[in-house]
Amino acid sequence: MTPKELKDTALKGIEMLNPKLNAIVSVLSEQSEEEINKGLCAGPFMGFRFL
């Protein structure tokens, strides 16, 4: 799974569940796309600075 696919999957889950749970205050989808396009640092949680 690529970082972009993982981001898209997470965003779909947020869209489905957050109205009921009200757990995510800010969704930074544009910023995460920019980070992915710039290139991510290596590590097990690359691209997930806020989750």
Predicted model as a PDB file, atoms N, CA, C, CB and O in Angstrom, pLDDT in the B-factor column:
MODEL        1                                                                  
ATOM      1  N   MET A   1       0.851  -1.162   0.000  1.00 83.00           N  
ATOM      2  CA  MET A   1       0.000   0.000   0.000  1.00 83.00           C  
ATOM      3  C   MET A   1       0.903   1.233   0.000  1.00 83.00           C  
ATOM      4  CB  MET A   1      -0.971  -0.007   1.223  1.00 83.00           C  
ATOM      5  O   MET A   1       1.834   1.331   0.799  1.00 83.00           O  
ATOM      6  N   THR A   2       0.624   2.149  -0.881  1.00 84.00           N  
ATOM      7  CA  THR A   2       1.408   3.380  -0.963  1.00 84.00           C  
ATOM      8  C   THR A   2       0.931   4.381   0.091  1.00 84.00           C  
ATOM      9  CB  THR A   2       1.307   3.996  -2.380  1.00 84.00           C  
ATOM     10  O   THR A   2      -0.178   4.252   0.609  1.00 84.00           O  
ATOM     11  N   PRO A   3       1.760   5.376   0.411  1.00 82.00           N  
ATOM     12  CA  PRO A   3       1.316   6.409   1.354  1.00 82.00           C  
ATOM     13  C   PRO A   3       0.029   7.099   0.911  1.00 82.00           C  
ATOM     14  CB  PRO A   3       2.406   7.444   1.533  1.00 82.00           C  
ATOM     15  O   PRO A   3      -0.825   7.405   1.743  1.00 82.00           O  
ATOM     16  N   LYS A   4      -0.120   7.347  -0.389  1.00 88.00           N  
ATOM     17  CA  LYS A   4      -1.327   8.005  -0.888  1.00 88.00           C  
ATOM     18  C   LYS A   4      -2.557   7.120  -0.695  1.00 88.00           C  
ATOM     19  CB  LYS A   4      -1.164   8.365  -2.370  1.00 88.00           C  
ATOM     20  O   LYS A   4      -3.614   7.603  -0.289  1.00 88.00           O  
ATOM     21  N   GLU A   5      -2.422   5.831  -0.983  1.00 90.00           N  
ATOM     22  CA  GLU A   5      -3.539   4.900  -0.775  1.00 90.00           C  
ATOM     23  C   GLU A   5      -3.920   4.825   0.699  1.00 90.00           C  
ATOM     24  CB  GLU A   5      -3.177   3.499  -1.295  1.00 90.00           C  
ATOM     25  O   GLU A   5      -5.103   4.777   1.036  1.00 90.00           O  
ATOM     26  N   LEU A   6      -2.927   4.816   1.568  1.00 88.00           N  
ATOM     27  CA  LEU A   6      -3.187   4.770   2.996  1.00 88.00           C  
ATOM     28  C   LEU A   6      -3.886   6.038   3.465  1.00 88.00           C  
ATOM     29  CB  LEU A   6      -1.890   4.568   3.765  1.00 88.00           C  
ATOM     30  O   LEU A   6      -4.810   5.975   4.276  1.00 88.00           O  
ATOM     31  N   LYS A   7      -3.449   7.188   2.961  1.00 89.00           N  
ATOM     32  CA  LYS A   7      -4.081   8.466   3.297  1.00 89.00           C  
ATOM     33  C   LYS A   7      -5.527   8.483   2.841  1.00 89.00           C  
ATOM     34  CB  LYS A   7      -3.315   9.634   2.662  1.00 89.00           C  
ATOM     35  O   LYS A   7      -6.414   8.886   3.594  1.00 89.00           O  
ATOM     36  N   ASP A   8      -5.771   8.048   1.616  1.00 93.00           N  
ATOM     37  CA  ASP A   8      -7.130   8.036   1.083  1.00 93.00           C  
ATOM     38  C   ASP A   8      -8.044   7.106   1.877  1.00 93.00           C  
ATOM     39  CB  ASP A   8      -7.114   7.619  -0.378  1.00 93.00           C  
ATOM     40  O   ASP A   8      -9.204   7.435   2.123  1.00 93.00           O  
ATOM     41  N   THR A   9      -7.530   5.957   2.274  1.00 94.00           N  
ATOM     42  CA  THR A   9      -8.305   5.011   3.075  1.00 94.00           C  
ATOM     43  C   THR A   9      -8.639   5.609   4.440  1.00 94.00           C  
ATOM     44  CB  THR A   9      -7.535   3.689   3.245  1.00 94.00           C  
ATOM     45  O   THR A   9      -9.765   5.484   4.921  1.00 94.00           O  
ATOM     46  N   ALA A  10      -7.654   6.257   5.059  1.00 92.00           N  
ATOM     47  CA  ALA A  10      -7.892   6.886   6.363  1.00 92.00           C  
ATOM     48  C   ALA A  10      -8.930   7.995   6.250  1.00 92.00           C  
ATOM     49  CB  ALA A  10      -6.583   7.448   6.938  1.00 92.00           C  
ATOM     50  O   ALA A  10      -9.792   8.125   7.119  1.00 92.00           O  
ATOM     51  N   LEU A  11      -8.856   8.797   5.186  1.00 93.00           N  
ATOM     52  CA  LEU A  11      -9.816   9.883   5.004  1.00 93.00           C  
ATOM     53  C   LEU A  11     -11.233   9.352   4.792  1.00 93.00           C  
ATOM     54  CB  LEU A  11      -9.405  10.756   3.820  1.00 93.00           C  
ATOM     55  O   LEU A  11     -12.194   9.942   5.286  1.00 93.00           O  
ATOM     56  N   LYS A  12     -11.369   8.256   4.072  1.00 96.00           N  
ATOM     57  CA  LYS A  12     -12.692   7.648   3.888  1.00 96.00           C  
ATOM     58  C   LYS A  12     -13.265   7.177   5.226  1.00 96.00           C  
ATOM     59  CB  LYS A  12     -12.610   6.465   2.899  1.00 96.00           C  
ATOM     60  O   LYS A  12     -14.453   7.347   5.501  1.00 96.00           O  
ATOM     61  N   GLY A  13     -12.407   6.588   6.044  1.00 95.00           N  
ATOM     62  CA  GLY A  13     -12.852   6.149   7.365  1.00 95.00           C  
ATOM     63  C   GLY A  13     -13.274   7.321   8.239  1.00 95.00           C  
ATOM     64  O   GLY A  13     -14.264   7.238   8.966  1.00 95.00           O  
ATOM     65  N   ILE A  14     -12.521   8.408   8.166  1.00 94.00           N  
ATOM     66  CA  ILE A  14     -12.869   9.608   8.929  1.00 94.00           C  
ATOM     67  C   ILE A  14     -14.208  10.159   8.456  1.00 94.00           C  
ATOM     68  CB  ILE A  14     -11.766  10.682   8.795  1.00 94.00           C  
ATOM     69  O   ILE A  14     -15.054  10.523   9.272  1.00 94.00           O  
ATOM     70  N   GLU A  15     -14.402  10.222   7.141  1.00 95.00           N  
ATOM     71  CA  GLU A  15     -15.665  10.731   6.589  1.00 95.00           C  
ATOM     72  C   GLU A  15     -16.860   9.898   7.058  1.00 95.00           C  
ATOM     73  CB  GLU A  15     -15.608  10.742   5.054  1.00 95.00           C  
ATOM     74  O   GLU A  15     -17.932  10.436   7.334  1.00 95.00           O  
ATOM     75  N   MET A  16     -16.663   8.579   7.143  1.00 96.00           N  
ATOM     76  CA  MET A  16     -17.757   7.697   7.535  1.00 96.00           C  
ATOM     77  C   MET A  16     -18.050   7.760   9.031  1.00 96.00           C  
ATOM     78  CB  MET A  16     -17.436   6.274   7.141  1.00 96.00           C  
ATOM     79  O   MET A  16     -19.212   7.817   9.435  1.00 96.00           O  
ATOM     80  N   LEU A  17     -17.011   7.751   9.846  1.00 96.00           N  
ATOM     81  CA  LEU A  17     -17.196   7.573  11.279  1.00 96.00           C  
ATOM     82  C   LEU A  17     -17.206   8.858  12.095  1.00 96.00           C  
ATOM     83  CB  LEU A  17     -16.138   6.697  11.792  1.00 96.00           C  
ATOM     84  O   LEU A  17     -17.846   8.920  13.145  1.00 96.00           O  
ATOM     85  N   ASN A  18     -16.510   9.874  11.626  1.00 95.00           N  
ATOM     86  CA  ASN A  18     -16.371  11.065  12.455  1.00 95.00           C  
ATOM     87  C   ASN A  18     -17.681  11.792  12.741  1.00 95.00           C  
ATOM     88  CB  ASN A  18     -15.432  12.004  11.804  1.00 95.00           C  
ATOM     89  O   ASN A  18     -17.817  12.336  13.837  1.00 95.00           O  
ATOM     90  N   PRO A  19     -18.651  11.839  11.834  1.00 95.00           N  
ATOM     91  CA  PRO A  19     -19.898  12.507  12.199  1.00 95.00           C  
ATOM     92  C   PRO A  19     -20.562  11.894  13.436  1.00 95.00           C  
ATOM     93  CB  PRO A  19     -20.861  12.459  11.032  1.00 95.00           C  
ATOM     94  O   PRO A  19     -21.203  12.596  14.218  1.00 95.00           O  
ATOM     95  N   LYS A  20     -20.402  10.596  13.602  1.00 96.00           N  
ATOM     96  CA  LYS A  20     -20.989   9.908  14.754  1.00 96.00           C  
ATOM     97  C   LYS A  20     -20.095  10.015  15.994  1.00 96.00           C  
ATOM     98  CB  LYS A  20     -21.238   8.435  14.416  1.00 96.00           C  
ATOM     99  O   LYS A  20     -20.585  10.213  17.106  1.00 96.00           O  
ATOM    100  N   LEU A  21     -18.778   9.883  15.791  1.00 95.00           N  
ATOM    101  CA  LEU A  21     -17.838   9.861  16.906  1.00 95.00           C  
ATOM    102  C   LEU A  21     -17.377  11.247  17.333  1.00 95.00           C  
ATOM    103  CB  LEU A  21     -16.647   9.033  16.543  1.00 95.00           C  
ATOM    104  O   LEU A  21     -17.094  11.484  18.507  1.00 95.00           O  
ATOM    105  N   ASN A  22     -17.304  12.158  16.371  1.00 94.00           N  
ATOM    106  CA  ASN A  22     -16.802  13.507  16.619  1.00 94.00           C  
ATOM    107  C   ASN A  22     -15.421  13.468  17.284  1.00 94.00           C  
ATOM    108  CB  ASN A  22     -17.792  14.289  17.497  1.00 94.00           C  
ATOM    109  O   ASN A  22     -15.180  14.149  18.281  1.00 94.00           O  
ATOM    110  N   ALA A  23     -14.524  12.662  16.714  1.00 92.00           N  
ATOM    111  CA  ALA A  23     -13.200  12.461  17.298  1.00 92.00           C  
ATOM    112  C   ALA A  23     -12.110  13.266  16.604  1.00 92.00           C  
ATOM    113  CB  ALA A  23     -12.844  11.005  17.256  1.00 92.00           C  
ATOM    114  O   ALA A  23     -11.100  13.597  17.227  1.00 92.00           O  
ATOM    115  N   ILE A  24     -12.293  13.584  15.338  1.00 90.00           N  
ATOM    116  CA  ILE A  24     -11.286  14.313  14.572  1.00 90.00           C  
ATOM    117  C   ILE A  24     -11.724  15.762  14.472  1.00 90.00           C  
ATOM    118  CB  ILE A  24     -11.082  13.688  13.155  1.00 90.00           C  
ATOM    119  O   ILE A  24     -12.800  16.058  13.952  1.00 90.00           O  
ATOM    120  N   VAL A  25     -10.885  16.671  14.972  1.00 90.00           N  
ATOM    121  CA  VAL A  25     -11.225  18.091  14.970  1.00 90.00           C  
ATOM    122  C   VAL A  25     -10.858  18.727  13.640  1.00 90.00           C  
ATOM    123  CB  VAL A  25     -10.517  18.817  16.117  1.00 90.00           C  
ATOM    124  O   VAL A  25     -11.657  19.465  13.063  1.00 90.00           O  
ATOM    125  N   SER A  26      -9.655  18.447  13.149  1.00 90.00           N  
ATOM    126  CA  SER A  26      -9.175  19.044  11.897  1.00 90.00           C  
ATOM    127  C   SER A  26      -8.666  17.949  10.972  1.00 90.00           C  
ATOM    128  CB  SER A  26      -8.058  20.088  12.168  1.00 90.00           C  
ATOM    129  O   SER A  26      -7.878  17.097  11.382  1.00 90.00           O  
ATOM    130  N   VAL A  27      -9.113  17.973   9.742  1.00 90.00           N  
ATOM    131  CA  VAL A  27      -8.616  17.050   8.728  1.00 90.00           C  
ATOM    132  C   VAL A  27      -7.695  17.854   7.818  1.00 90.00           C  
ATOM    133  CB  VAL A  27      -9.796  16.372   7.916  1.00 90.00           C  
ATOM    134  O   VAL A  27      -8.122  18.826   7.194  1.00 90.00           O  
ATOM    135  N   LEU A  28      -6.449  17.451   7.748  1.00 88.00           N  
ATOM    136  CA  LEU A  28      -5.449  18.185   6.984  1.00 88.00           C  
ATOM    137  C   LEU A  28      -5.097  17.427   5.706  1.00 88.00           C  
ATOM    138  CB  LEU A  28      -4.187  18.424   7.833  1.00 88.00           C  
ATOM    139  O   LEU A  28      -3.932  17.114   5.462  1.00 88.00           O  
ATOM    140  N   SER A  29      -6.104  17.137   4.902  1.00 88.00           N  
ATOM    141  CA  SER A  29      -5.880  16.306   3.717  1.00 88.00           C  
ATOM    142  C   SER A  29      -4.978  16.986   2.696  1.00 88.00           C  
ATOM    143  CB  SER A  29      -7.204  15.956   3.070  1.00 88.00           C  
ATOM    144  O   SER A  29      -4.136  16.323   2.089  1.00 88.00           O  
ATOM    145  N   GLU A  30      -5.131  18.278   2.492  1.00 90.00           N  
ATOM    146  CA  GLU A  30      -4.279  18.976   1.517  1.00 90.00           C  
ATOM    147  C   GLU A  30      -2.831  19.001   1.984  1.00 90.00           C  
ATOM    148  CB  GLU A  30      -4.783  20.413   1.286  1.00 90.00           C  
ATOM    149  O   GLU A  30      -1.915  18.796   1.188  1.00 90.00           O  
ATOM    150  N   GLN A  31      -2.625  19.250   3.265  1.00 88.00           N  
ATOM    151  CA  GLN A  31      -1.270  19.268   3.799  1.00 88.00           C  
ATOM    152  C   GLN A  31      -0.617  17.893   3.726  1.00 88.00           C  
ATOM    153  CB  GLN A  31      -1.279  19.760   5.235  1.00 88.00           C  
ATOM    154  O   GLN A  31       0.573  17.778   3.431  1.00 88.00           O  
ATOM    155  N   SER A  32      -1.400  16.851   3.995  1.00 85.00           N  
ATOM    156  CA  SER A  32      -0.827  15.512   3.921  1.00 85.00           C  
ATOM    157  C   SER A  32      -0.463  15.142   2.491  1.00 85.00           C  
ATOM    158  CB  SER A  32      -1.800  14.489   4.491  1.00 85.00           C  
ATOM    159  O   SER A  32       0.535  14.460   2.259  1.00 85.00           O  
ATOM    160  N   GLU A  33      -1.266  15.590   1.535  1.00 88.00           N  
ATOM    161  CA  GLU A  33      -0.947  15.344   0.120  1.00 88.00           C  
ATOM    162  C   GLU A  33       0.355  16.045  -0.254  1.00 88.00           C  
ATOM    163  CB  GLU A  33      -2.101  15.830  -0.799  1.00 88.00           C  
ATOM    164  O   GLU A  33       1.179  15.478  -0.972  1.00 88.00           O  
ATOM    165  N   GLU A  34       0.548  17.265   0.222  1.00 88.00           N  
ATOM    166  CA  GLU A  34       1.795  18.002  -0.043  1.00 88.00           C  
ATOM    167  C   GLU A  34       2.993  17.276   0.554  1.00 88.00           C  
ATOM    168  CB  GLU A  34       1.712  19.431   0.526  1.00 88.00           C  
ATOM    169  O   GLU A  34       4.043  17.176  -0.081  1.00 88.00           O  
ATOM    170  N   GLU A  35       2.835  16.767   1.777  1.00 82.00           N  
ATOM    171  CA  GLU A  35       3.921  16.028   2.428  1.00 82.00           C  
ATOM    172  C   GLU A  35       4.273  14.778   1.624  1.00 82.00           C  
ATOM    173  CB  GLU A  35       3.526  15.642   3.871  1.00 82.00           C  
ATOM    174  O   GLU A  35       5.451  14.473   1.434  1.00 82.00           O  
ATOM    175  N   ILE A  36       3.276  14.069   1.160  1.00 84.00           N  
ATOM    176  CA  ILE A  36       3.519  12.863   0.370  1.00 84.00           C  
ATOM    177  C   ILE A  36       4.247  13.220  -0.926  1.00 84.00           C  
ATOM    178  CB  ILE A  36       2.189  12.136   0.059  1.00 84.00           C  
ATOM    179  O   ILE A  36       5.185  12.531  -1.328  1.00 84.00           O  
ATOM    180  N   ASN A  37       3.812  14.297  -1.574  1.00 86.00           N  
ATOM    181  CA  ASN A  37       4.431  14.699  -2.838  1.00 86.00           C  
ATOM    182  C   ASN A  37       5.867  15.169  -2.660  1.00 86.00           C  
ATOM    183  CB  ASN A  37       3.618  15.795  -3.487  1.00 86.00           C  
ATOM    184  O   ASN A  37       6.685  15.002  -3.564  1.00 86.00           O  
ATOM    185  N   LYS A  38       6.190  15.758  -1.501  1.00 84.00           N  
ATOM    186  CA  LYS A  38       7.559  16.215  -1.229  1.00 84.00           C  
ATOM    187  C   LYS A  38       8.499  15.042  -0.996  1.00 84.00           C  
ATOM    188  CB  LYS A  38       7.581  17.145  -0.015  1.00 84.00           C  
ATOM    189  O   LYS A  38       9.704  15.149  -1.221  1.00 84.00           O  
ATOM    190  N   GLY A  39       7.959  13.956  -0.556  1.00 79.00           N  
ATOM    191  CA  GLY A  39       8.770  12.795  -0.191  1.00 79.00           C  
ATOM    192  C   GLY A  39       8.779  12.665   1.316  1.00 79.00           C  
ATOM    193  O   GLY A  39       8.950  13.649   2.035  1.00 79.00           O  
ATOM    194  N   LEU A  40       8.598  11.473   1.778  1.00 70.00           N  
ATOM    195  CA  LEU A  40       8.461  11.238   3.217  1.00 70.00           C  
ATOM    196  C   LEU A  40       9.758  10.717   3.794  1.00 70.00           C  
ATOM    197  CB  LEU A  40       7.325  10.254   3.503  1.00 70.00           C  
ATOM    198  O   LEU A  40      10.518  10.023   3.118  1.00 70.00           O  
ATOM    199  N   CYS A  41      10.005  11.052   5.037  1.00 70.00           N  
ATOM    200  CA  CYS A  41      11.168  10.496   5.712  1.00 70.00           C  
ATOM    201  C   CYS A  41      10.900   9.023   6.015  1.00 70.00           C  
ATOM    202  CB  CYS A  41      11.492  11.286   7.016  1.00 70.00           C  
ATOM    203  O   CYS A  41       9.748   8.605   6.128  1.00 70.00           O  
ATOM    204  N   ALA A  42      11.931   8.271   6.140  1.00 69.00           N  
ATOM    205  CA  ALA A  42      11.785   6.841   6.394  1.00 69.00           C  
ATOM    206  C   ALA A  42      11.334   6.596   7.828  1.00 69.00           C  
ATOM    207  CB  ALA A  42      13.105   6.107   6.119  1.00 69.00           C  
ATOM    208  O   ALA A  42      11.684   7.353   8.733  1.00 69.00           O  
ATOM    209  N   GLY A  43      10.574   5.561   8.027  1.00 71.00           N  
ATOM    210  CA  GLY A  43      10.121   5.189   9.364  1.00 71.00           C  
ATOM    211  C   GLY A  43       8.771   4.521   9.304  1.00 71.00           C  
ATOM    212  O   GLY A  43       8.066   4.647   8.303  1.00 71.00           O  
ATOM    213  N   PRO A  44       8.391   3.813  10.350  1.00 69.00           N  
ATOM    214  CA  PRO A  44       7.144   3.058  10.333  1.00 69.00           C  
ATOM    215  C   PRO A  44       5.889   3.930  10.299  1.00 69.00           C  
ATOM    216  CB  PRO A  44       7.091   2.169  11.527  1.00 69.00           C  
ATOM    217  O   PRO A  44       4.835   3.471   9.858  1.00 69.00           O  
ATOM    218  N   PHE A  45       5.983   5.175  10.756  1.00 66.00           N  
ATOM    219  CA  PHE A  45       4.808   6.045  10.784  1.00 66.00           C  
ATOM    220  C   PHE A  45       4.952   7.223   9.842  1.00 66.00           C  
ATOM    221  CB  PHE A  45       4.559   6.544  12.188  1.00 66.00           C  
ATOM    222  O   PHE A  45       4.373   8.282  10.082  1.00 66.00           O  
ATOM    223  N   MET A  46       5.721   7.053   8.767  1.00 65.00           N  
ATOM    224  CA  MET A  46       5.907   8.182   7.846  1.00 65.00           C  
ATOM    225  C   MET A  46       4.578   8.614   7.267  1.00 65.00           C  
ATOM    226  CB  MET A  46       6.881   7.814   6.715  1.00 65.00           C  
ATOM    227  O   MET A  46       3.777   7.800   6.807  1.00 65.00           O  
ATOM    228  N   GLY A  47       4.364   9.931   7.302  1.00 60.00           N  
ATOM    229  CA  GLY A  47       3.133  10.491   6.779  1.00 60.00           C  
ATOM    230  C   GLY A  47       2.027  10.626   7.801  1.00 60.00           C  
ATOM    231  O   GLY A  47       0.985  11.206   7.495  1.00 60.00           O  
ATOM    232  N   PHE A  48       2.214  10.110   9.009  1.00 64.00           N  
ATOM    233  CA  PHE A  48       1.177  10.178  10.036  1.00 64.00           C  
ATOM    234  C   PHE A  48       1.636  11.013  11.216  1.00 64.00           C  
ATOM    235  CB  PHE A  48       0.793   8.777  10.505  1.00 64.00           C  
ATOM    236  O   PHE A  48       1.794  10.513  12.330  1.00 64.00           O  
ATOM    237  N   ARG A  49       1.846  12.293  10.953  1.00 57.00           N  
ATOM    238  CA  ARG A  49       2.307  13.170  12.013  1.00 57.00           C  
ATOM    239  C   ARG A  49       1.207  13.492  12.995  1.00 57.00           C  
ATOM    240  CB  ARG A  49       2.859  14.438  11.435  1.00 57.00           C  
ATOM    241  O   ARG A  49       1.492  13.775  14.159  1.00 57.00           O  
ATOM    242  N   PHE A  50      -0.054  13.459  12.563  1.00 56.00           N  
ATOM    243  CA  PHE A  50      -1.136  13.918  13.401  1.00 56.00           C  
ATOM    244  C   PHE A  50      -2.086  12.821  13.864  1.00 56.00           C  
ATOM    245  CB  PHE A  50      -1.897  14.945  12.681  1.00 56.00           C  
ATOM    246  O   PHE A  50      -2.932  13.071  14.722  1.00 56.00           O  
ATOM    247  N   LEU A  51      -1.971  11.628  13.327  1.00 51.00           N  
ATOM    248  CA  LEU A  51      -2.856  10.537  13.745  1.00 51.00           C  
ATOM    249  C   LEU A  51      -2.125   9.582  14.651  1.00 51.00           C  
ATOM    250  CB  LEU A  51      -3.410   9.789  12.536  1.00 51.00           C  
ATOM    251  O   LEU A  51      -2.706   8.597  15.107  1.00 51.00           O  
TER     252      LEU A  51                                                      
ENDMDL                                                                          
END                                                                             
